[in-house]
């Protein structure tokens, strides 16, 4: 008896520990299939609270972008929103959107979508549905009710959730080109499947997803790489789908004061993780960016071991196919991968519009053309392999030898140079020489430069300066450019190396107003932009766009060197 009591007590303790370690997830996620391609989670309460603190009133927002003729439409839209809020749906809890692919080569591909929200009062929601126009009769499923809406999708509900679901079929064809017959009722079947899901069949059973649900975020994003590859028939039959098994992406987005901040984790299954772990370590070489000769508007810099490409090709079983293709070119995949060490950088600056003149016959034509100073830099890993590959390309007529150096044909005014250590491509010879001089005048913000160090990838764009460089000349578009400049400052993203479990990336969109919540800044910008677009459309309809006459289709200019 005592032994039985001890065993019962031990079992109870184990159960308590197991259940306490299992993190709680929103009830809505138990209705999302485990193999969903993407899941998007919107924390509506958090977004509404942040908008309210910024004095964003949705009524005034609707009115600001509507003209007099649209007043009745806007009023009707606002009433529908208000009715929905009172419908019985719990608007204080998160709303989930998901996409799922399915089907086969024989039956055709199928894309299903779903929206899942929490239910506050099922009776009120059913009463709300009955009042809606173009809604079919309410029918009963097993422990849920449902109705067809707008003759295109279905809405179903029980005491816990409301689900909107739809299915789109891509037809398959016979060998004669005829469309194969498809079975109907996919929407109803999908709804029944979702309401019958067991927890272990739902996305909430995935440990990485449960971790994501415990992150604090205004928006959460989930992707399933294995589901993506399995949905592509040809790849689904290769080992590539095995490589990406149990590989997921989990992202968090928060609207903070002065910036939108995001974090993304890329989880890998056992086999892919082994490859990442084998080749992890390379870090970006910021000297490739710092020696840019003018103030940089932005850059993309990354570092990886090129041999990882061969490892993935080998795992996928494509080695013989690639080998056969490479044999025809006269060089091997190994030689191609040995060319580069793995450090790459693209840097650009002085982006904008500039008057460019050219002569056709006796007439001189001036057009505004986009200009930029740009440099691409890649470190060389094996000079001999580079020379061999370029020589073969020259034999094929794709490259030519100029002053003892192989250069691809069709470069125009761009400059190309391989000095044994680096392959450098620039928009023109002047930019090339200034870059090689190595004096460096990139002028990166200190925090951006510091945050790029030690990363495997880094990206930066000075949005404010880029927008200013492309500022429009006509009055209406100029107003929108000014709004954009007053709103956006810069964008930054960076990734770490594989840490044994996932690759972590951080993203940030900075605003000019550092004291205002970024959601409020974005809402104001897009509302004003919509208002400006409506005014421009009204003027166009009235034939009053005289200040845009200069933006007729420009004559194609002859080839010229990039303007400095």
C-alpha positions in Angstrom: 0.0 0.0 0.0 2.8 2.4 1.0 4.6 1.5 -2.2 1.5 2.3 -4.3 1.1 5.6 -2.5 4.8 6.5 -3.2 4.3 5.7 -6.9 1.1 7.7 -7.1 2.8 10.7 -5.4 5.8 10.3 -7.7 3.5 10.3 -10.8 1.7 13.3 -9.5 5.0 15.2 -9.1 6.1 14.3 -12.6 2.8 15.4 -14.1 3.0 18.7 -12.2 6.6 19.3 -13.3 5.7 18.5 -16.9 2.6 20.7 -17.1 4.4 23.6 -15.4 7.3 23.4 -17.9 4.8 23.4 -20.8 4.4 27.0 -21.6 0.9 28.4 -22.1 -0.2 29.5 -25.5 -3.3 31.4 -26.7 -6.3 29.1 -27.2 -6.6 30.4 -30.8 -3.3 28.6 -31.8 -4.8 25.2 -31.1 -7.0 25.7 -34.2 -4.0 26.3 -36.6 -2.6 23.3 -38.3 0.9 22.2 -37.5 2.1 22.3 -41.1 0.9 25.9 -41.7 3.3 27.7 -44.0 3.0 31.0 -42.3 1.3 32.3 -39.1 0.9 36.0 -38.4 -0.2 37.1 -34.9 -1.5 40.6 -34.3 -1.8 41.9 -30.7 -4.7 44.2 -31.5 -5.1 45.5 -27.9 -1.4 46.6 -27.7 -1.6 48.3 -31.1 -4.8 50.1 -30.2 -3.4 51.3 -26.9 -0.3 52.7 -28.6 -2.4 54.4 -31.2 -4.6 55.9 -28.5 -1.6 57.2 -26.5 -0.6 59.0 -29.7 -4.1 60.6 -30.0 -4.9 58.5 -33.1 -8.7 58.5 -33.4 -9.9 56.1 -36.1 -13.0 58.3 -36.8 -10.9 61.4 -37.6 -8.4 59.2 -39.5 -11.1 57.9 -41.8 -12.5 61.4 -42.3 -9.1 62.9 -43.1 -8.6 60.6 -46.1 -12.2 60.8 -47.5 -13.6 63.3 -49.9 -17.2 64.5 -49.8 -18.5 61.9 -52.2 -16.9 59.1 -50.1 -18.5 60.3 -46.8 -21.4 57.8 -47.0 -19.0 54.9 -47.8 -16.7 55.9 -44.9 -19.7 56.2 -42.6 -20.9 52.8 -43.7 -17.4 51.3 -43.2 -17.1 52.8 -39.7 -20.5 51.4 -38.8 -19.5 47.9 -39.9 -16.3 48.1 -37.8 -18.3 49.2 -34.8 -20.8 46.5 -35.3 -18.1 43.9 -35.6 -16.4 45.1 -32.3 -19.8 44.6 -30.6 -20.4 41.3 -32.3 -19.2 39.0 -29.5 -15.6 38.6 -30.8 -13.0 39.3 -28.0 -11.0 42.2 -29.5 -8.8 42.3 -26.4 -7.1 39.1 -27.5 -4.7 38.4 -30.4 -5.9 37.7 -33.9 -4.1 35.0 -35.9 -3.8 34.7 -39.7 -2.3 31.7 -41.4 -1.6 30.2 -44.8 -1.3 26.5 -45.6 -0.4 24.8 -48.8 -1.5 21.3 -49.9 -2.6 19.2 -52.8 -0.5 17.2 -55.2 0.8 17.0 -58.8 -2.2 14.9 -59.7 -5.0 16.8 -57.9 -3.5 20.3 -58.3 -2.1 22.6 -55.7 -4.3 24.0 -52.9 -3.8 27.2 -50.9 -5.8 27.6 -47.7 -6.1 30.7 -45.5 -7.6 31.2 -42.1 -8.2 33.9 -39.6 -8.7 32.9 -35.9 -9.9 35.1 -33.2 -11.0 34.6 -29.6 -14.7 34.5 -28.8 -16.3 36.5 -26.0 -20.0 35.8 -26.5 -21.0 33.1 -29.1 -24.7 33.9 -28.9 -24.1 37.6 -29.7 -21.9 36.6 -32.6 -24.5 34.3 -34.1 -27.0 37.1 -33.8 -24.6 39.4 -35.6 -24.1 36.9 -38.4 -27.8 36.6 -38.9 -28.1 40.3 -39.6 -25.4 40.4 -42.2 -26.3 40.6 -45.9 -25.1 38.0 -48.4 -24.6 35.4 -45.6 -26.0 31.9 -46.1 -28.0 29.9 -43.7 -26.4 29.0 -40.4 -25.5 25.3 -40.3 -24.3 23.0 -37.5 -21.1 21.0 -37.5 -19.7 18.9 -34.7 -19.5 21.3 -31.7 -19.5 24.4 -33.9 -21.7 26.5 -36.2 -20.9 27.9 -39.6 -22.2 29.9 -42.6 -21.0 30.9 -46.1 -20.2 34.5 -46.6 -20.2 36.5 -49.9 -20.5 33.1 -51.7 -16.7 32.8 -51.4 -15.5 31.8 -47.9 -16.8 30.4 -44.6 -17.0 31.6 -41.1 -17.3 29.1 -38.2 -17.5 29.6 -34.4 -17.9 27.9 -31.1 -17.6 29.1 -27.5 -13.8 29.6 -27.7 -13.0 30.9 -31.2 -14.3 32.3 -34.5 -12.6 31.1 -37.7 -12.8 32.6 -41.2 -11.5 30.1 -43.7 -11.2 29.8 -47.5 -9.5 27.6 -50.1 -8.1 28.4 -53.5 -7.3 25.6 -55.9 -4.7 25.7 -58.7 -5.9 23.3 -61.4 -3.9 20.4 -62.7 -3.8 19.3 -66.3 -3.9 16.1 -68.2 -1.1 15.2 -70.7 -3.5 16.6 -73.4 -3.8 19.9 -71.7 -7.3 19.4 -70.3 -8.1 20.7 -66.8 -8.6 17.8 -64.4 -11.9 17.8 -62.5 -11.7 19.0 -58.9 -13.7 18.1 -55.9 -15.8 20.8 -54.3 -16.5 21.4 -50.7 -12.9 22.2 -49.7 -13.8 25.2 -47.6 -16.4 23.2 -45.5 -13.9 20.3 -45.1 -11.2 22.7 -44.1 -13.4 24.3 -41.4 -14.3 20.9 -40.1 -10.7 19.9 -40.0 -9.7 23.0 -38.0 -12.4 22.6 -35.4 -11.5 18.9 -35.0 -7.7 19.5 -34.6 -6.1 17.7 -31.7 -3.5 19.8 -29.8 -0.7 17.6 -31.0 -1.8 18.3 -34.6 -1.7 22.0 -34.1 1.1 24.5 -34.4 0.9 25.0 -30.6 2.6 21.5 -30.3 5.8 22.8 -31.7 8.2 23.9 -28.9 9.8 26.7 -30.9 6.3 28.1 -31.6 5.4 28.0 -27.9 8.6 29.9 -27.2 7.5 32.5 -29.8 4.1 32.9 -28.1 5.8 33.8 -24.9 7.7 36.7 -26.5 6.4 40.2 -25.9 5.4 41.7 -29.2 2.9 43.8 -31.1 3.2 41.4 -34.0 4.6 37.9 -34.2 5.5 36.0 -37.3 6.1 32.3 -37.9 7.2 30.4 -41.0 7.6 26.7 -41.6 10.4 26.0 -44.1 9.8 22.2 -44.3 6.1 22.9 -45.2 7.3 25.4 -47.8 9.6 22.8 -49.5 7.0 20.0 -49.2 4.5 22.2 -51.0 6.7 22.4 -54.1 6.2 19.0 -55.8 9.6 18.6 -57.5 11.6 19.7 -54.4 9.3 17.6 -52.1 10.6 14.5 -53.9 14.3 15.3 -53.2 16.4 15.3 -50.1 16.2 19.1 -49.9 12.9 18.7 -48.1 14.6 16.4 -45.6 17.4 19.0 -45.1 14.8 21.6 -44.0 12.8 19.3 -41.9 11.9 20.9 -38.5 13.3 24.3 -39.8 11.3 27.3 -38.7 11.4 31.1 -38.6 10.1 33.0 -35.6 9.9 36.8 -35.6 8.9 39.6 -33.1 7.9 43.1 -34.1 7.5 46.0 -31.6 6.5 49.6 -32.2 8.6 51.6 -29.8 9.2 55.3 -29.4 11.2 56.5 -32.4 11.7 53.1 -34.0 10.2 49.8 -35.2 12.3 47.0 -33.6 12.3 43.4 -34.8 14.0 40.2 -34.0 14.0 37.0 -36.1 15.2 33.5 -35.2 15.9 31.0 -37.9 15.7 27.5 -36.3 17.3 24.5 -38.1 16.6 20.8 -38.0 19.2 18.3 -37.1 20.9 17.9 -40.5 20.8 21.6 -41.5 22.1 22.6 -38.0 25.1 20.2 -38.5 26.0 22.1 -41.7 25.6 25.5 -40.2 27.7 24.4 -37.2 30.4 23.0 -39.4 30.9 26.3 -41.3 30.0 28.9 -38.7 32.4 31.6 -37.7 33.0 34.1 -40.6 32.4 37.8 -39.6 31.8 40.8 -41.8 34.9 42.8 -42.9 33.8 46.4 -42.3 37.0 47.8 -43.8 35.4 47.0 -47.2 32.7 49.6 -46.3 34.8 52.1 -44.5 37.1 52.8 -47.4 34.2 54.0 -49.6 35.2 57.5 -50.9 32.1 59.5 -50.2 29.4 59.5 -47.5 27.6 56.2 -47.7 23.9 56.1 -48.2 23.9 52.5 -47.3 25.6 49.1 -47.6 25.1 45.4 -47.5 28.0 43.3 -46.2 28.1 39.6 -45.5 30.6 36.8 -44.9 30.2 33.0 -45.2 32.2 30.0 -46.3 31.3 29.2 -49.9 31.8 25.5 -49.3 28.5 25.5 -47.6 26.9 25.7 -51.0 28.6 22.5 -52.1 27.6 20.8 -48.9 23.9 21.6 -49.5 24.1 20.5 -53.2 25.7 17.2 -52.0 23.0 16.6 -49.4 20.2 17.3 -51.8 21.6 14.7 -54.3 22.2 17.3 -57.1 26.0 16.6 -57.3 25.9 14.6 -60.5 23.5 17.1 -62.2 25.7 20.0 -61.3 28.9 18.1 -62.4 27.4 17.3 -65.8 26.5 20.9 -66.3 29.9 22.2 -65.2 31.7 19.7 -67.5 30.2 21.5 -70.5 31.6 24.8 -69.2 35.2 23.5 -68.8 35.5 24.1 -65.1 34.2 22.5 -61.9 31.9 23.6 -59.1 34.8 23.2 -56.7 36.8 25.7 -58.8 33.9 28.2 -58.9 33.5 28.0 -55.1 37.2 28.4 -54.5 37.3 31.7 -56.3 35.9 33.7 -53.4 37.0 33.6 -49.8 33.5 34.6 -48.6 33.7 38.3 -47.7 31.4 40.5 -49.8 30.3 44.1 -49.6 28.1 46.5 -51.6 28.4 50.1 -50.7 26.5 53.0 -52.4 26.3 56.8 -51.9 25.2 60.1 -53.6 22.0 58.6 -54.8 19.6 60.9 -56.5 18.4 62.5 -59.7 20.6 64.6 -61.9 20.2 66.5 -65.2 21.9 64.5 -67.9 22.2 66.0 -71.4 22.8 64.2 -74.7 22.5 65.1 -78.3 20.4 63.4 -81.0 21.2 64.9 -84.4 21.3 68.7 -83.9 19.0 68.6 -80.8 20.2 68.6 -77.2 17.9 66.8 -74.8 18.1 67.1 -71.0 16.4 64.5 -68.8 16.5 63.8 -65.1 18.2 60.5 -64.7 19.0 58.5 -61.5 22.6 58.5 -60.5 24.6 56.7 -57.8 28.1 55.9 -56.8 28.5 52.2 -56.0 31.2 49.7 -55.3 31.0 45.9 -55.1 34.0 44.2 -53.3 34.6 40.5 -52.9 37.8 38.9 -51.4 39.5 36.4 -53.7 40.2 32.9 -52.3 42.0 31.3 -55.2 43.5 33.5 -57.9 44.3 30.5 -60.2 40.7 29.3 -60.1 39.5 32.8 -60.9 41.8 33.1 -63.9 40.7 29.7 -65.2 37.0 30.4 -65.0 37.4 33.9 -66.6 39.5 32.4 -69.4 36.8 29.8 -70.1 34.2 32.6 -70.2 36.4 34.5 -72.6 36.5 31.5 -74.9 32.7 31.4 -74.8 32.6 35.1 -75.8 31.2 36.2 -72.4 34.4 38.1 -71.4 37.4 39.7 -73.0 41.1 40.4 -72.0 41.8 44.1 -71.7 45.2 45.2 -70.6 46.0 41.8 -69.3 42.8 41.4 -67.2 39.7 39.5 -68.0 36.6 41.7 -68.0 33.0 40.7 -68.7 31.5 42.1 -71.9 28.7 44.7 -71.7 29.9 46.6 -68.6 29.4 50.0 -70.3 31.0 52.7 -68.2 31.5 50.5 -65.2 35.0 49.7 -63.9 36.2 46.1 -63.1 39.5 45.1 -61.4 40.9 42.0 -59.8 44.2 42.7 -58.1 44.8 39.1 -56.8 43.3 39.9 -53.4 39.9 41.4 -54.2 37.5 41.6 -57.1 36.2 45.2 -57.2 33.4 46.6 -59.5 32.6 50.3 -59.4 30.1 52.5 -61.3 33.0 54.3 -63.0 36.8 54.5 -63.1 36.9 57.6 -60.9 35.0 55.9 -58.1 37.2 52.9 -58.5 40.5 54.9 -58.1 39.1 56.8 -55.1 38.1 53.5 -53.4 41.5 51.9 -54.1 43.2 55.0 -52.6 41.8 53.7 -49.3 41.4 57.2 -47.7 37.8 56.3 -46.7 35.0 58.8 -46.2 32.0 56.6 -45.7 31.0 58.5 -42.6 28.9 55.8 -41.0 27.0 56.7 -37.8 29.0 55.3 -34.8 26.2 53.1 -33.5 25.6 51.6 -36.9 29.3 50.8 -37.4 29.5 49.3 -33.9 26.4 47.1 -34.3 27.8 45.7 -37.6 31.0 44.4 -36.0 31.2 40.6 -35.3 28.1 39.9 -37.4 27.8 37.4 -40.3 25.6 39.9 -42.2 24.8 43.6 -41.9 22.6 46.0 -43.9 22.1 49.8 -43.5 20.2 52.4 -45.5 20.1 56.2 -44.8 16.4 56.5 -45.8 16.2 60.2 -45.1 19.1 61.0 -47.4 18.0 58.7 -50.1 14.5 60.1 -50.1 16.0 63.6 -50.3 18.1 62.7 -53.2 15.1 61.5 -55.2 12.8 64.4 -54.1 10.3 65.1 -56.9 10.0 68.3 -58.8 6.2 68.6 -59.1 4.2 70.1 -56.2 2.1 67.1 -55.2 4.8 64.5 -55.3 7.2 66.9 -53.6 4.8 67.1 -50.6 4.8 63.4 -50.3 8.7 63.4 -50.4 8.7 66.0 -47.6 6.4 63.8 -45.5 8.6 60.8 -46.1 11.7 62.7 -45.1 10.0 64.0 -42.0 9.0 60.5 -41.0 11.8 58.1 -41.9 15.4 58.2 -40.7 17.3 54.9 -41.5 17.0 51.2 -41.6 19.4 48.6 -40.1 19.6 44.8 -40.0 22.2 42.3 -38.8 22.6 38.6 -38.3 24.7 36.6 -35.9 26.4 33.3 -36.6 24.7 30.0 -35.8 24.7 29.5 -32.0 23.9 25.8 -32.0 20.2 26.2 -32.0 19.3 29.1 -34.3 20.6 32.2 -36.2 19.4 35.4 -34.6 18.8 38.6 -36.7 17.9 42.1 -35.5 16.1 44.7 -37.6 15.3 48.3 -36.9 13.4 51.1 -38.7 14.2 54.4 -37.1 11.9 57.5 -37.3 12.8 61.1 -37.3 10.6 61.8 -34.3 12.3 59.9 -31.5 9.7 60.8 -28.9 6.7 59.6 -30.8 5.6 56.0 -31.0 6.6 54.6 -34.4 3.1 53.1 -35.0 1.7 56.6 -34.6 4.3 58.0 -37.0 3.5 55.4 -39.6 -0.3 55.8 -39.3 0.1 59.6 -39.7 2.4 59.2 -42.7 0.2 56.7 -44.6 -3.0 58.6 -43.8 -1.5 61.8 -45.2 -0.1 59.9 -48.1 -3.5 58.5 -48.9 -5.0 62.0 -48.6 -2.4 63.4 -51.1 -2.9 60.5 -53.5 -6.7 61.2 -53.4 -6.0 64.8 -54.2 -3.7 63.9 -57.1 -6.3 61.5 -58.5 -9.0 64.1 -58.3 -6.8 66.7 -60.1 -5.9 64.1 -62.7 -9.6 63.3 -63.3 -10.3 67.0 -63.7 -7.4 67.3 -66.2 -5.5 69.7 -63.9 -2.1 67.9 -63.6 -0.3 70.6 -65.6 2.7 70.6 -63.2 3.4 66.9 -64.2 3.5 67.6 -67.9 7.3 67.4 -67.8 7.1 63.8 -66.7 6.2 62.5 -70.1 7.9 59.3 -71.4 11.6 60.3 -71.7 13.6 59.6 -74.9 16.0 56.7 -74.4 19.5 58.3 -74.2 22.6 56.9 -75.8 25.0 55.0 -73.5 27.1 57.4 -71.4 29.5 57.0 -68.5 27.8 57.2 -65.1 27.6 60.8 -63.9 29.9 61.7 -61.0 
